[in-house]
Amino acid sequence: MAGKSKRAKLVLTSEEVEGLERLRRSQTASRREVQRAEIVWRYHAGETIAAIARQVSMTRTSVAKWVGKALRVGLTAGLQDTYHRPREPVITETAKAWVVHLACSKPQEYGYAAELWTRQSLAQHVRRHAIEVGYPALAQAAKATVQRILTQQALRPDKVTPAYPVVSGNHYMLWLALGRQFRKVSGVAYAVVVR
């Protein structure tokens, strides 16, 4: 013989019972609201958690969760989802701007032999120097994280290869094949070809 439930009885006013009755028979409310109303209504009527779970085709854990919530915070709040506040972004906009600044500069400026950044080398440089420049959130940044930051800015340093020096008037220009954009660079500049 099954043991008696140690949960308290759900005490509802006649208006709350009528509201539950309307909601559980509603054809315009969302399915989950109807299902939750059915659970609470059946519990109020005296059914066990296991019997309710069988009737509404849910697990006993889920049924017990909604019954417990209705007992704890009341009927109206017990039928609603809890508000899930989105997490604050860990990588700040200034940290992202630093990564973009690195991608737009040449690795030679930081003591590397390469002329252009690869995603891997840029990610390694970011991880190595993030803490010392004040962005500890980037100290564990993977290659994919750096790529996501660059993709948001439409920068692809790994797809650009130097072709030949270009002089336009008194300015050296680095042509980026992305949307025919270009940027002025001091020193020797290269036209680029996208692979």
Summary of the structure (lengths in Angstrom):
residues: 195
radius of gyration: 30.6
end to end distance: 74.0
largest distance: 94.4
contacts: 469
relative contact order: 0.08
helix: 49%
strand: 12%
